[in-house]
Amino acid sequence: VSTQSTWGQQRVMDVLNLDSLMKYVSAGTGLQLNIEERLNIKLTLMKLQETQQLDEVLLWGKIRGIVKDYYIAMGINYHGSKEFPSTKFYWATNTFIFSPLPAPRMEFEQEVVKLGGYFTGEHEKILKISPKPEGVEMPAEGKPFTELDRLSIVIHKIEKETHLVPQGAFKLTPIQEIRKNEHFKGVAQDCLMKPSFYQHFRKVESPEKKEMLARNEGILQTDIFDTIEGDLPKGSWSIQINSGNVASLKSLYWPGYAFFHVGFTDIYCGIYIGEGIANKDLPFMLQYNPQNNVYHIWICLLYTSPSPRDATLSRMPSSA
């Protein structure tokens, strides 16, 4: 969700778009931000874009916590960056005062994956975690690992694996810079259900796309990002059509990420609202149907906990 208008080629500032875009997101997924959240976010993102001199500021999403929630914004600068824009994340709690998110300490990535559990919203809380073998203590002068460090790692992982754009929404200029494609008119109706028309907004990883960029043929290109077709596990994306021409995509591996695109228009939006916890059991829940080339997900609702704040009040069926 951007502070800039996604309608029309002018892309002028339009604070009303957050409300309009969230209606699409809510209709397809049920994810929502309340009126107070939307009002505070709109005002602070406009100020953030001005003070940080960013080409664009996106509302990346919200990580729910037990005590407080984290609100995340993403700043983008398109000019002067070869092959992919420069990006920076910002975070805030219920004060809605955004600060730069520290760079992810990726040496802790595997330990964070093992850690799991809900965020508390207490960003200075020191976590007992170490990238070294069990039983080996960190040096006394080592920087403590806090929940904010964990938040940074999780956000960067979700961003890399979920942030989507429709094919053709961006272009690679002859000087190897990424720009929004002002001529983008949307994905055709008969292509809205095809995974090949949805791409990851990130640095290219596939060898084919890397080779294309390396050739630097000096021509404008619009098919420039990796598609979700190669994502693992297979079947990790749900694609549905709502209201005739609105494609709604949800990540089954990162529950809480939702993306929509209105066919034959330049309207699209993605947002994450969840607990920041991956569904590691997804590969065991998917079943492939070769007759229609579709993956089905099998869910057993034996335990539910709708919010981190309800973690101690989990609901179990009486027969459990």
C-alpha positions as CSV (number, residue, x, y, z in Angstrom):
1,V,0.0,0.0,0.0
2,S,1.7,3.1,-1.2
3,T,1.5,6.8,-0.2
4,Q,1.5,7.4,-4.0
5,S,-1.6,6.9,-6.1
6,T,-1.7,3.7,-8.0
7,W,-4.2,5.1,-10.4
8,G,-3.2,7.0,-13.5
9,Q,0.2,8.0,-14.9
10,Q,0.6,11.1,-12.7
11,R,1.0,9.0,-9.5
12,V,0.5,12.1,-7.3
13,M,0.2,11.9,-3.5
14,D,-3.3,10.7,-2.5
15,V,-3.8,9.9,1.2
16,L,-7.3,8.4,0.4
17,N,-5.8,5.4,-1.4
18,L,-5.0,3.5,1.8
19,D,-8.7,3.2,2.6
20,S,-9.6,2.3,-0.9
21,L,-6.9,-0.3,-1.3
22,M,-7.6,-1.9,2.1
23,K,-11.2,-2.5,0.9
24,Y,-9.8,-4.8,-1.8
25,V,-7.5,-6.6,0.6
26,S,-10.2,-7.1,3.2
27,A,-12.7,-8.4,0.6
28,G,-10.4,-11.1,-0.6
29,T,-8.7,-12.1,2.7
30,G,-10.5,-10.6,5.7
31,L,-7.2,-8.8,6.7
32,Q,-8.0,-5.3,8.0
33,L,-6.6,-2.2,9.7
34,N,-9.0,-0.2,11.9
35,I,-9.8,3.5,11.3
36,E,-7.3,4.8,13.9
37,E,-4.5,2.7,12.4
38,R,-5.2,3.9,8.9
39,L,-5.4,7.5,9.9
40,N,-2.1,7.5,11.8
41,I,-0.3,5.5,9.1
42,K,-1.4,7.8,6.3
43,L,-0.2,10.9,8.2
44,T,3.1,9.4,9.3
45,L,4.0,7.8,6.0
46,M,3.5,11.1,4.2
47,K,5.8,12.8,6.7
48,L,8.4,9.9,6.4
49,Q,8.6,10.2,2.6
50,E,9.2,13.9,2.9
51,T,11.8,13.8,5.7
52,Q,13.7,10.8,4.3
53,Q,13.6,12.0,0.6
54,L,12.3,8.8,-0.7
55,D,10.8,8.2,-4.2
56,E,8.1,6.1,-2.6
57,V,7.0,4.8,0.8
58,L,4.9,1.6,1.1
59,L,2.9,0.4,4.0
60,W,4.6,-3.0,4.2
61,G,2.4,-4.4,6.9
62,K,1.9,-5.2,10.5
63,I,3.4,-7.9,12.8
64,R,1.1,-8.7,15.7
65,G,2.6,-8.9,19.2
66,I,1.4,-10.1,22.6
67,V,1.9,-6.6,24.2
68,K,2.2,-4.3,21.2
69,D,2.1,-4.6,17.4
70,Y,4.8,-3.6,15.0
71,Y,3.9,-1.5,12.0
72,I,6.4,-1.7,9.1
73,A,7.0,0.8,6.2
74,M,9.3,0.3,3.2
75,G,11.1,3.2,1.5
76,I,12.2,2.9,-2.1
77,N,14.5,5.0,-4.3
78,Y,14.5,4.1,-8.0
79,H,17.1,6.6,-9.2
80,G,20.8,5.8,-9.3
81,S,20.5,2.0,-8.4
82,K,21.4,-0.5,-11.1
83,E,19.2,-3.5,-11.7
84,F,17.1,-3.0,-8.6
85,P,16.0,0.0,-6.5
86,S,17.5,0.7,-3.1
87,T,15.1,-0.1,-0.3
88,K,15.0,0.6,3.4
89,F,12.6,-0.5,6.2
90,Y,11.1,1.5,9.0
91,W,9.3,0.3,12.1
92,A,6.9,1.7,14.7
93,T,4.7,0.5,17.5
94,N,1.4,2.0,18.6
95,T,3.0,5.5,18.8
96,F,3.3,5.4,15.0
97,I,6.7,7.1,15.2
98,F,8.7,5.3,12.5
99,S,12.4,4.6,13.0
100,P,14.9,2.9,10.6
101,L,14.9,-0.9,11.1
102,P,18.4,-2.2,11.8
103,A,20.1,-4.3,9.1
104,P,19.3,-8.0,9.6
105,R,22.0,-9.9,11.4
106,M,21.8,-12.9,9.1
107,E,24.4,-14.9,11.1
108,F,21.4,-15.5,13.5
109,E,19.0,-16.6,10.8
110,Q,19.0,-20.3,11.5
111,E,18.6,-19.7,15.2
112,V,15.7,-17.4,14.6
113,V,14.0,-20.0,12.5
114,K,14.3,-22.5,15.4
115,L,13.2,-19.8,17.9
116,G,9.6,-19.5,16.7
117,G,6.9,-18.2,19.0
118,Y,5.0,-14.9,19.0
119,F,6.6,-11.5,19.1
120,T,5.9,-9.6,22.3
121,G,6.1,-6.0,20.9
122,E,8.9,-5.2,23.4
123,H,11.7,-4.4,20.9
124,E,14.5,-4.0,23.5
125,K,13.8,-7.5,25.0
126,I,17.1,-9.5,24.9
127,L,16.6,-13.0,23.4
128,K,18.7,-16.0,24.5
129,I,20.1,-17.0,21.2
130,S,23.5,-17.6,19.7
131,P,24.8,-18.6,16.2
132,K,27.5,-20.6,17.9
133,P,27.3,-24.3,18.9
134,E,25.2,-25.1,21.9
135,G,27.1,-24.5,25.2
136,V,29.5,-21.9,23.7
137,E,28.9,-18.5,25.1
138,M,29.2,-15.2,23.2
139,P,32.0,-12.9,24.1
140,A,31.1,-10.4,26.9
141,E,31.5,-7.5,24.5
142,G,29.2,-9.0,21.9
143,K,26.1,-7.0,21.0
144,P,23.0,-8.6,22.6
145,F,20.4,-10.0,20.2
146,T,17.0,-8.3,20.8
147,E,13.5,-8.8,19.5
148,L,14.1,-5.9,17.1
149,D,16.9,-7.9,15.6
150,R,14.6,-10.9,15.3
151,L,12.0,-8.6,13.7
152,S,14.5,-7.4,11.1
153,I,15.4,-10.9,10.1
154,V,11.8,-12.1,9.8
155,I,10.7,-9.0,7.8
156,H,13.5,-9.5,5.3
157,K,12.7,-13.2,4.9
158,I,9.0,-12.4,4.3
159,E,9.9,-9.6,1.9
160,K,12.1,-11.8,-0.2
161,E,9.6,-14.7,-0.4
162,T,6.3,-12.8,-0.8
163,H,6.4,-9.2,-2.1
164,L,4.6,-9.5,-5.5
165,V,3.9,-7.3,-8.5
166,P,2.0,-8.1,-11.7
167,Q,4.1,-8.9,-14.8
168,G,4.7,-5.6,-16.7
169,A,4.2,-3.3,-13.8
170,F,7.9,-2.3,-13.8
171,K,10.4,-1.8,-16.6
172,L,14.2,-2.1,-16.9
173,T,15.5,1.0,-18.7
174,P,18.4,1.0,-21.2
175,I,20.6,2.4,-18.4
176,Q,19.8,-0.7,-16.2
177,E,17.5,1.1,-13.7
178,I,14.2,-0.2,-12.6
179,R,11.2,2.1,-13.0
180,K,7.5,1.9,-12.7
181,N,6.0,1.2,-16.1
182,E,3.7,4.2,-16.9
183,H,2.2,2.2,-19.8
184,F,1.2,-0.8,-17.6
185,K,-2.5,-1.4,-18.2
186,G,-3.0,-4.6,-16.1
187,V,-3.0,-8.3,-16.6
188,A,-5.5,-9.6,-19.1
189,Q,-8.7,-11.3,-17.8
190,D,-7.7,-14.8,-19.1
191,C,-4.3,-14.6,-17.5
192,L,-5.3,-13.6,-13.9
193,M,-5.2,-17.2,-12.7
194,K,-1.8,-17.9,-14.2
195,P,1.2,-17.9,-11.7
196,S,3.5,-16.8,-14.5
197,F,1.9,-13.3,-14.5
198,Y,2.9,-12.6,-10.9
199,Q,6.5,-11.8,-10.0
200,H,8.7,-11.2,-7.0
201,F,9.8,-7.6,-6.4
202,R,13.4,-8.4,-5.5
203,K,16.8,-8.9,-7.1
204,V,16.6,-11.5,-9.8
205,E,17.7,-15.0,-8.7
206,S,16.9,-17.3,-11.7
207,P,19.8,-17.9,-14.1
208,E,17.6,-17.0,-17.1
209,K,16.7,-13.6,-15.8
210,K,20.3,-12.9,-14.6
211,E,21.6,-13.7,-18.1
212,M,19.0,-11.3,-19.6
213,L,20.2,-8.5,-17.3
214,A,23.9,-9.3,-18.0
215,R,23.4,-9.0,-21.7
216,N,22.5,-5.3,-21.3
217,E,21.1,-5.0,-24.8
218,G,20.1,-1.4,-24.3
219,I,16.4,-2.0,-24.8
220,L,13.4,-1.4,-22.5
221,Q,12.2,-4.6,-20.9
222,T,9.1,-5.3,-18.7
223,D,9.4,-9.1,-18.0
224,I,12.2,-8.5,-15.5
225,F,11.5,-10.4,-12.2
226,D,11.3,-14.0,-11.1
227,T,7.8,-15.4,-11.3
228,I,6.1,-17.4,-8.5
229,E,6.0,-20.5,-10.7
230,G,9.3,-21.8,-9.3
231,D,8.5,-21.1,-5.6
232,L,8.9,-24.0,-3.2
233,P,7.1,-25.8,-1.9
234,K,4.9,-26.2,-5.0
235,G,1.4,-25.1,-4.3
236,S,2.5,-22.4,-1.7
237,W,0.3,-19.8,-3.4
238,S,-3.5,-19.6,-3.5
239,I,-5.0,-17.7,-6.4
240,Q,-8.6,-16.8,-6.6
241,I,-10.8,-14.5,-8.7
242,N,-13.2,-12.2,-6.9
243,S,-15.8,-9.8,-8.3
244,G,-15.1,-11.1,-11.8
245,N,-11.8,-9.4,-12.5
246,V,-9.9,-9.1,-9.1
247,A,-7.1,-11.6,-8.6
248,S,-6.5,-12.4,-5.0
249,L,-3.3,-14.2,-4.0
250,K,-2.4,-15.5,-0.6
251,S,0.8,-17.0,0.7
252,L,0.2,-20.4,2.4
253,Y,3.8,-20.5,3.7
254,W,3.6,-17.0,5.2
255,P,0.0,-16.8,6.4
256,G,-0.9,-13.1,6.5
257,Y,0.5,-12.0,3.2
258,A,-2.1,-11.0,0.7
259,F,-1.9,-9.5,-2.8
260,F,-4.6,-8.3,-5.2
261,H,-4.7,-7.0,-8.8
262,V,-7.6,-5.7,-10.7
263,G,-7.4,-7.0,-14.2
264,F,-7.0,-4.6,-17.1
265,T,-6.1,-1.8,-14.7
266,D,-2.9,-0.6,-13.0
267,I,-4.4,-1.2,-9.6
268,Y,-2.5,-3.7,-7.4
269,C,-1.4,-3.9,-3.8
270,G,0.2,-6.3,-1.3
271,I,0.4,-6.3,2.5
272,Y,1.4,-8.6,5.3
273,I,-0.7,-8.7,8.5
274,G,0.2,-11.6,10.7
275,E,2.4,-13.0,13.5
276,G,5.6,-13.3,11.5
277,I,5.6,-17.1,11.7
278,A,6.1,-19.4,8.7
279,N,3.9,-22.4,8.1
280,K,6.7,-25.0,8.2
281,D,4.2,-27.9,8.0
282,L,3.0,-26.7,4.6
283,P,4.9,-29.3,2.5
284,F,3.1,-32.1,4.5
285,M,-0.3,-30.4,4.1
286,L,-0.3,-30.2,0.3
287,Q,-1.6,-32.9,-2.0
288,Y,-1.1,-32.7,-5.8
289,N,-4.0,-33.6,-8.1
290,P,-2.5,-34.5,-11.6
291,Q,-5.9,-34.5,-13.3
292,N,-6.2,-30.7,-13.0
293,N,-2.6,-29.8,-12.1
294,V,-3.7,-28.3,-8.8
295,Y,-2.4,-28.6,-5.3
296,H,-5.0,-29.0,-2.5
297,I,-4.3,-28.2,1.1
298,W,-5.5,-30.4,3.9
299,I,-6.2,-28.7,7.3
300,C,-7.1,-30.3,10.6
301,L,-8.6,-27.7,12.9
302,L,-7.8,-29.3,16.3
303,Y,-6.2,-26.1,17.8
304,T,-6.8,-22.4,17.1
305,S,-5.3,-19.3,18.6
306,P,-6.7,-16.3,16.7
307,S,-4.2,-13.7,18.2
308,P,-1.0,-13.6,20.1
309,R,-2.9,-11.9,22.9
310,D,-5.1,-15.0,23.1
311,A,-2.2,-17.4,23.3
312,T,-3.2,-18.5,26.8
313,L,-6.8,-18.9,25.9
314,S,-6.5,-21.4,23.0
315,R,-9.7,-23.1,22.0
316,M,-9.8,-26.9,21.9
317,P,-12.8,-29.0,20.8
318,S,-14.5,-30.8,23.7
319,S,-13.6,-34.2,22.3
320,A,-9.9,-33.4,22.3
